[in-house]
Amino acid sequence: MESVPYTIRALDSIREQTHLSQDKFFDQEFGNFLCRRITEEIHLAGLLLNGLLNDFEVTFPTKKTGTVNILIEEVLRENQVRLKEKEVRIFKKLEKDLPEIVVPEKPLRYILNSIL
């Protein structure tokens, strides 16, 4: 997460250096064009980075125990009526020490619901 603000600061530095070096071109018209073009590209890159920041939800894994077993039990309870209607019987034997999940619970719950 720290690299994104650093990247945005780096883009701002590039933009400042471009403006400072604009007067050092022999061909002033080319210097103006290059400065304008680099500024536009930096602006687009900044928009992209800000959009990615807004779209991605950064989640940090938390230490949990029994999450997989609990999620399976909850999903089975939620779908119990539908399973009975279709006369589906599930025999389950959940392992005591299933590994913990690193992904957020919501996607795993969605997958389990989709399977059932």
C-alpha positions in Angstrom: 0.0 0.0 0.0 2.9 2.3 0.7 4.2 2.0 -2.9 1.2 3.7 -4.4 1.7 7.1 -2.8 5.4 6.8 -3.5 4.6 6.2 -7.2 2.3 9.2 -7.3 5.0 11.3 -5.8 7.4 10.0 -8.3 5.0 11.0 -11.1 4.8 14.5 -9.7 8.6 14.7 -9.6 8.8 13.7 -13.2 6.2 16.3 -14.1 8.2 19.0 -12.2 11.5 18.0 -13.9 9.8 18.1 -17.3 8.6 21.7 -16.7 12.0 22.7 -15.4 13.8 21.3 -18.5 11.3 22.7 -21.0 13.3 25.9 -21.5 16.6 23.9 -22.2 15.5 22.6 -25.6 17.0 24.2 -28.6 13.7 23.8 -30.4 11.3 25.6 -28.1 8.2 24.3 -30.0 9.4 20.7 -29.4 10.1 21.4 -25.8 6.6 22.7 -25.3 5.1 19.7 -27.2 7.2 17.3 -25.1 6.2 19.0 -21.8 2.5 19.0 -22.7 2.6 15.3 -23.9 4.5 14.1 -20.7 2.1 16.0 -18.5 -0.9 14.4 -20.2 0.6 10.9 -19.9 1.4 11.5 -16.2 -2.1 12.7 -15.6 -3.5 9.5 -17.2 -1.2 7.3 -15.2 -2.3 9.1 -12.0 -5.9 8.6 -12.9 -5.3 4.9 -13.5 -3.4 4.6 -10.2 -6.2 6.4 -8.3 -8.8 4.3 -10.0 -7.0 1.1 -8.9 -6.7 2.4 -5.4 -10.4 3.0 -5.3 -11.3 -0.4 -6.9 -9.1 -2.7 -4.8 -10.0 -3.4 -1.2 -6.9 -4.3 0.7 -7.6 -7.0 3.2 -5.1 -8.1 5.7 -5.3 -11.8 6.9 -6.3 -12.2 10.4 -5.6 -15.3 12.5 -8.7 -17.4 12.8 -9.5 -20.9 13.9 -12.2 -23.2 12.6 -13.3 -20.8 9.9 -13.7 -23.4 7.1 -15.7 -25.7 9.3 -17.9 -22.9 10.5 -18.6 -21.6 7.0 -19.5 -25.1 5.8 -21.9 -25.6 8.7 -23.5 -22.1 8.0 -23.9 -22.7 4.3 -25.5 -26.1 4.9 -27.9 -24.6 7.4 -28.8 -21.8 5.0 -29.5 -24.3 2.2 -31.2 -27.0 4.3 -34.7 -26.3 3.1 -33.6 -26.4 -0.6 -31.7 -29.6 0.0 -34.7 -31.3 1.7 -36.9 -30.2 -1.2 -34.6 -31.9 -3.6 -34.2 -34.9 -1.3 -30.4 -34.4 -1.1 -28.6 -35.9 1.8 -25.2 -34.8 2.7 -23.0 -37.0 4.9 -20.2 -34.9 6.2 -17.2 -35.6 8.2 -15.3 -32.4 8.8 -11.6 -32.7 9.7 -10.8 -31.1 13.0 -7.7 -29.3 11.8 -8.5 -27.9 8.4 -6.1 -25.2 7.3 -7.3 -21.7 7.8 -8.3 -19.5 4.9 -6.4 -16.4 3.8 -9.1 -15.1 1.5 -12.0 -13.1 2.9 -14.9 -15.2 4.0 -17.4 -13.7 1.6 -15.9 -15.2 -1.6 -15.6 -18.6 0.1 -19.2 -18.4 1.2 -20.3 -17.6 -2.3 -18.4 -20.6 -3.7 -19.9 -22.9 -1.2 -23.4 -21.6 -1.9 -22.8 -22.0 -5.6 -21.7 -25.6 -5.2 -24.9 -26.4 -3.2 
